């Protein structure tokens, strides 16, 4: 395959296991592992006069990335690092333009700002049509048995099914095949006929999704189908949290 596997790292959370997985994935695909970290100026440490010291933050960010690079260089022979500066949506779009797969490492509970950045990353990947994996920082997490596979109904997105099946089979996980109907319910009028239309739409999508789940289950994996209504990125993140999913797999969208 070649190309680039982009990993979004963070400074506060132990992530060696998740990085090792991403490194092995890059090695198997013959791709370059790109470890990136967002330099958020709002998190800059204070300098000697109490002002935010961007240079000090850069030094810490580069040191952290170099430490991560050295830790995985034995697994993946092609590794480089990248500092992302600027507003998160913009820098993510630029970084994803040269990425073939995104690996987003989910922060520990309580890291709200970092968790929001991971949600933005998944949403950016979804919009860019870049396949994505979301891993918990402490990987592998022993108390999880679910792999969340997001699907939008397109043939391009279905190309992620073999990877999800291989990962689930190797780890003994069950798959939840999720399709999100992109309708912002908060903006809809609260009338019985609207509720009825949404219910019928959800049931129709679930019937089609159940067929896909049945095909996937022929790989010897337990698969269940679920449908949610709302923002795709927010719904996927919410479903992953409710399931305590070990991994989230987003298929390609037209790439």
Backbone torsions as a table, in degrees:
resi	resn	phi	psi	omega
1	UNK	NA	-49.4	-175.0
2	UNK	72.3	-154.2	177.9
3	UNK	80.8	-159.4	-175.5
4	UNK	-127.4	136.1	169.9
5	UNK	-105.2	111.2	-176.7
6	UNK	-91.9	125.0	178.1
7	UNK	-114.4	126.8	174.7
8	UNK	-93.2	111.2	-178.6
9	UNK	-97.9	174.3	177.5
10	UNK	-148.0	160.8	-169.8
11	UNK	-86.5	-28.7	-168.4
12	UNK	-90.3	-19.3	-166.7
13	UNK	-110.4	135.2	173.1
14	UNK	-60.4	129.9	-173.3
15	UNK	-144.8	20.0	-175.4
16	UNK	-61.2	-41.3	-178.7
17	UNK	-64.1	-43.4	179.4
18	UNK	-65.8	-39.4	178.6
19	UNK	-66.5	-37.8	178.2
20	UNK	-62.2	-39.9	177.7
21	UNK	-63.0	-46.4	-180.0
22	UNK	-62.5	-37.1	179.4
23	UNK	-65.6	-42.9	178.5
24	UNK	-65.3	-38.1	177.2
25	UNK	-61.5	-45.5	179.2
26	UNK	-62.9	-40.8	180.0
27	UNK	-62.7	-44.0	-178.4
28	UNK	-67.1	-30.5	-179.6
29	UNK	-88.3	-6.0	-176.3
30	UNK	68.3	29.8	-175.2
31	UNK	-105.4	164.4	173.2
32	UNK	-87.0	132.4	176.5
33	UNK	-87.9	120.8	179.1
34	UNK	-110.6	110.7	179.6
35	UNK	-95.8	116.0	-175.9
36	UNK	-118.8	148.2	176.3
37	UNK	-136.2	136.8	-179.2
38	UNK	-83.8	122.5	177.7
39	UNK	-88.1	91.2	-178.1
40	UNK	-83.6	113.8	-176.3
41	UNK	-64.6	-23.4	178.9
42	UNK	-68.8	-16.8	179.9
43	UNK	-102.7	11.7	-179.5
44	UNK	-61.7	139.2	173.8
45	UNK	-70.7	156.1	179.9
46	UNK	-77.3	138.4	176.4
47	UNK	-84.6	-165.0	-174.8
48	UNK	-66.3	-25.9	-179.2
49	UNK	-103.3	13.0	177.4
50	UNK	86.4	-3.3	179.1
51	UNK	-87.1	159.4	177.8
52	UNK	-66.8	129.6	-175.5
53	UNK	-105.6	96.8	-177.2
54	UNK	-65.7	-38.4	-179.9
55	UNK	-62.3	-39.7	178.9
56	UNK	-65.6	-39.0	177.6
57	UNK	-65.2	-41.8	178.9
58	UNK	-59.6	-42.9	179.7
59	UNK	-60.5	-44.6	179.9
60	UNK	-66.5	-39.6	-179.2
61	UNK	-65.8	-46.8	179.7
62	UNK	-63.8	-38.7	179.0
63	UNK	-64.7	-41.1	179.2
64	UNK	-65.3	-43.7	179.7
65	UNK	-65.1	-38.8	178.8
66	UNK	-66.0	-38.0	177.0
67	UNK	-62.9	-42.0	178.0
68	UNK	-66.7	-41.1	-179.1
69	UNK	-61.3	-44.7	-179.8
70	UNK	-64.2	-33.2	-178.2
71	UNK	-68.5	-27.8	-176.5
72	UNK	-110.0	-2.5	-176.1
73	UNK	-63.8	-23.9	178.1
74	UNK	-73.3	-22.3	-179.0
75	UNK	-89.7	-51.2	-178.2
76	UNK	-112.1	119.2	-175.1
77	UNK	-70.8	-19.0	-177.3
78	UNK	-116.1	101.0	-177.2
79	UNK	-133.4	135.2	171.1
80	UNK	-139.7	163.6	-177.2
81	UNK	-117.8	159.4	-177.9
82	UNK	-151.4	133.0	174.8
83	UNK	-99.7	127.8	179.6
84	UNK	-99.6	120.5	-179.7
85	UNK	-118.4	141.0	177.5
86	UNK	115.9	-169.3	179.3
87	UNK	-68.6	136.2	-171.5
88	UNK	-54.6	-49.7	-178.1
89	UNK	-59.3	-39.7	-177.0
90	UNK	-69.2	-47.5	-177.3
91	UNK	-68.9	-30.3	177.1
92	UNK	-66.9	-42.1	179.0
93	UNK	-60.5	-41.9	178.8
94	UNK	-64.7	-44.3	-178.0
95	UNK	-66.4	-38.2	-177.8
96	UNK	-72.7	-19.2	-178.9
97	UNK	-64.0	-23.2	179.1
98	UNK	-113.7	12.9	-178.7
99	UNK	-103.6	147.2	176.2
100	UNK	-105.2	-25.5	175.2
101	UNK	-144.5	140.0	174.6
102	UNK	-108.4	133.0	171.0
103	UNK	-116.1	112.9	179.4
104	UNK	-104.6	124.3	-179.2
105	UNK	-94.1	118.3	-175.9
106	UNK	-76.7	133.0	-177.4
107	UNK	-73.8	170.3	176.6
108	UNK	-67.2	159.3	177.9
109	UNK	-57.2	137.0	178.1
110	UNK	99.9	-17.8	179.7
111	UNK	-86.1	73.7	-169.7
112	UNK	-63.2	-44.1	-178.2
113	UNK	-63.6	-42.6	179.3
114	UNK	-68.9	-36.1	178.2
115	UNK	-63.4	-39.0	178.4
116	UNK	-63.9	-37.7	179.7
117	UNK	-65.5	-33.6	177.9
118	UNK	-69.6	-36.1	177.4
119	UNK	-65.5	-40.4	176.4
120	UNK	-62.6	-37.4	179.9
121	UNK	-64.6	-44.8	179.4
122	UNK	-64.9	-39.4	179.1
123	UNK	-66.1	-40.4	178.8
124	UNK	-64.4	-40.9	178.0
125	UNK	-64.1	-40.8	179.0
126	UNK	-60.4	-45.0	-178.3
127	UNK	-70.4	-33.7	-178.4
128	UNK	-82.1	-11.1	-178.2
129	UNK	75.4	26.2	-180.0
130	UNK	-97.2	125.3	176.2
131	UNK	-57.0	143.5	-175.3
132	UNK	-140.7	147.5	171.9
133	UNK	-121.3	136.4	174.5
134	UNK	-115.5	121.0	-177.1
135	UNK	-117.0	143.3	171.7
136	UNK	-67.6	148.5	-177.4
137	UNK	-58.4	-42.6	178.7
138	UNK	-90.4	85.1	-176.1
139	UNK	-104.9	139.4	-8.2
140	UNK	-79.5	148.9	-179.9
141	UNK	-92.9	119.2	-169.6
142	UNK	-71.9	-17.1	-174.1
143	UNK	-95.8	14.1	-178.6
144	UNK	-117.5	145.5	179.9
145	UNK	-134.3	16.8	-175.1
146	UNK	-120.4	140.4	168.9
147	UNK	-116.4	123.1	-179.8
148	UNK	-93.4	117.9	-179.0
149	UNK	-110.5	109.8	-178.7
150	UNK	-85.8	139.4	-173.2
151	UNK	-142.0	136.0	-179.3
152	UNK	-110.3	7.4	177.7
153	UNK	90.4	-3.5	-176.8
154	UNK	-92.8	151.8	175.9
155	UNK	-59.8	-35.5	179.9
156	UNK	-62.7	-39.8	-179.4
157	UNK	-68.0	-28.9	-178.8
158	UNK	-67.5	-16.5	-179.8
159	UNK	-65.3	-15.6	178.1
160	UNK	-81.0	-11.6	-175.7
161	UNK	-59.6	-45.9	-179.6
162	UNK	-60.1	-40.2	178.3
163	UNK	-63.8	-45.4	179.8
164	UNK	-61.9	-41.5	179.9
165	UNK	-64.2	-41.8	179.8
166	UNK	-63.7	-44.4	179.9
167	UNK	-64.6	-43.4	-178.9
168	UNK	-66.1	-42.2	-178.6
169	UNK	-65.9	-42.2	-178.0
170	UNK	-67.8	-29.6	-175.0
171	UNK	-103.3	-5.2	-178.8
172	UNK	73.1	28.7	-179.2
173	UNK	-92.7	162.4	169.0
174	UNK	-101.2	152.1	-177.6
175	UNK	-107.1	133.9	167.5
176	UNK	-106.9	114.5	178.9
177	UNK	-89.7	113.0	-172.7
178	UNK	-112.7	131.1	170.9
179	UNK	-123.0	132.5	-178.5
180	UNK	-107.3	126.1	173.9
181	UNK	-84.1	113.2	-171.8
182	UNK	-76.9	72.7	178.2
183	UNK	-125.2	124.2	177.9
184	UNK	-81.1	95.9	-174.9
185	UNK	-63.9	-26.7	-178.4
186	UNK	-64.6	-23.4	-178.0
187	UNK	-93.2	-4.1	-178.2
188	UNK	-87.5	147.6	176.1
189	UNK	-66.4	141.7	-178.5
190	UNK	-87.3	79.4	179.5
191	UNK	-125.8	149.0	-177.3
192	UNK	-56.2	-38.7	-177.7
193	UNK	-67.3	-33.1	177.3
194	UNK	-68.3	-43.7	177.5
195	UNK	-60.0	-40.3	179.7
196	UNK	-65.3	-41.8	178.8
197	UNK	-62.8	-43.7	178.8
198	UNK	-62.8	-40.1	179.3
199	UNK	-63.5	-44.0	179.6
200	UNK	-65.3	-39.6	178.3
201	UNK	-63.8	-44.1	179.9
202	UNK	-62.3	-42.1	-179.7
203	UNK	-65.7	-38.6	178.8
204	UNK	-65.6	-43.8	178.7
205	UNK	-64.6	-39.6	-179.4
206	UNK	-64.8	-37.2	177.9
207	UNK	-62.4	-45.5	179.4
208	UNK	-67.2	-38.5	-179.2
209	UNK	-67.8	-34.0	179.2
210	UNK	-64.5	-31.8	175.6
211	UNK	-65.1	-44.2	177.7
212	UNK	-62.5	-40.2	179.9
213	UNK	-64.3	-38.5	179.6
214	UNK	-65.1	-39.4	177.6
215	UNK	-64.5	-43.6	-179.4
216	UNK	-65.7	-33.4	-178.3
217	UNK	-68.9	-14.7	176.8
218	UNK	-66.5	-13.0	176.8
219	UNK	-79.1	6.0	179.7
220	UNK	82.4	27.1	-177.6
221	UNK	-121.6	143.6	174.5
222	UNK	-77.9	122.3	-176.5
223	UNK	-128.8	133.7	174.1
224	UNK	-125.4	149.0	-177.4
225	UNK	-104.5	138.6	178.4
226	UNK	-137.5	145.5	177.9
227	UNK	-126.7	134.1	175.1
228	UNK	-125.5	159.6	179.2
229	UNK	-121.3	130.5	179.0
230	UNK	143.8	-158.0	177.0
231	UNK	-67.8	126.5	-178.6
232	UNK	-55.8	-49.1	-177.0
233	UNK	-63.0	-48.3	-178.8
234	UNK	-63.7	-39.7	-178.8
235	UNK	-67.0	-40.0	179.5
236	UNK	-65.0	-44.7	179.1
237	UNK	-63.4	-41.5	179.7
238	UNK	-64.5	-43.5	179.4
239	UNK	-63.4	-40.2	179.0
240	UNK	-62.4	-39.5	178.7
241	UNK	-68.0	-41.6	-179.9
242	UNK	-65.4	-37.8	-179.7
243	UNK	-81.0	-16.2	-167.4
244	UNK	53.1	49.2	-174.3
245	UNK	-64.9	140.3	176.9
246	UNK	-71.6	-27.8	-176.9
247	UNK	-158.1	149.2	172.0
248	UNK	-117.0	130.0	178.1
249	UNK	-116.1	121.6	175.1
250	UNK	-108.2	123.8	178.7
251	UNK	-77.9	169.6	177.7
252	UNK	-69.3	152.3	176.4
253	UNK	-124.2	85.6	175.0
254	UNK	84.1	4.6	178.1
255	UNK	-100.9	NA	NA
